[in-house]
């Protein structure tokens, strides 16, 4: 079985906005959690928010200074 590579990019402008929102909400060391949740017309919808914990099975990436957490339900590897 081939290894799977996950590529996720946060643009520089998006990273600046994420940092701005985190600062406005007094969030230190922000980590952005991206996930897919049941619901919506197609059966799933995307959700984003700040999180301060990482589960053992989470994937943690960094792009343009933004730490991103993605769970294995969202990206089954």
N, C-alpha and C positions, 0 to 999 in steps of 0.2 A: 504494500500500500504506500502511495506517495505521501510525503509530508505536505501539509496544507500551509500556505503562507497567507496571513491576514494583513492587508494593507488598508489603513484608515488614515485619512489626511484631514487635518483641521487647517483651514487657510489662515494666513497671518492676520487678516482682518477679523475673522471669526475668533481667533485666539485672543485678540485684543478686546473684543466685546465680552467674551467669557470672563476674562480677568476683570473687566470693568463691572460686570454684574456681580461677580464674587466680592469685589471690594465694597460695592454699595450695600451688600448684605452681610458684611463683616465675616466672610468665609475665608479662613486662612488655609493655605495649601489646597486650593480647590481641585477636586477630581470630578470630571464630568462623566456621569453614567448614561450610556446609550443602551436602550433595550427595546425589545419587541414584546408587546403585551396582547393578550387576547382581547378582541373587541373591534369595533369599527365595521364598516360595510364589507370589507374583504376578509374579515375574521381576525385580522391583526392590525395593530397600530404602533407607531413608534412613540417612545417616551424618552425624555431627557431630563436630567436634573443633577444637582450636586449630591455627592455622597462622601462620607468620611470613613467608610470601611470597605475593605476588599476581601471577598470570599476566596477560599483556596482555589476554586475552579474558575475564577474570573480571569480574563485576559486584560492586562494593563499595558497600554501603549502611550507614547508621548509624541505629539506632533506640534511643532511651532510653540513649544513651551507649555502646552496644555496636556495634562494627564487625562486619559480616557479609559474608562472601565467598561468592559463588555462582558456579559455573562454568556455561559455556554448554551443557553436556550436560544439566545439571539444569534450566536454564531457557533453552531455545533461543529467542533473540530475533532 
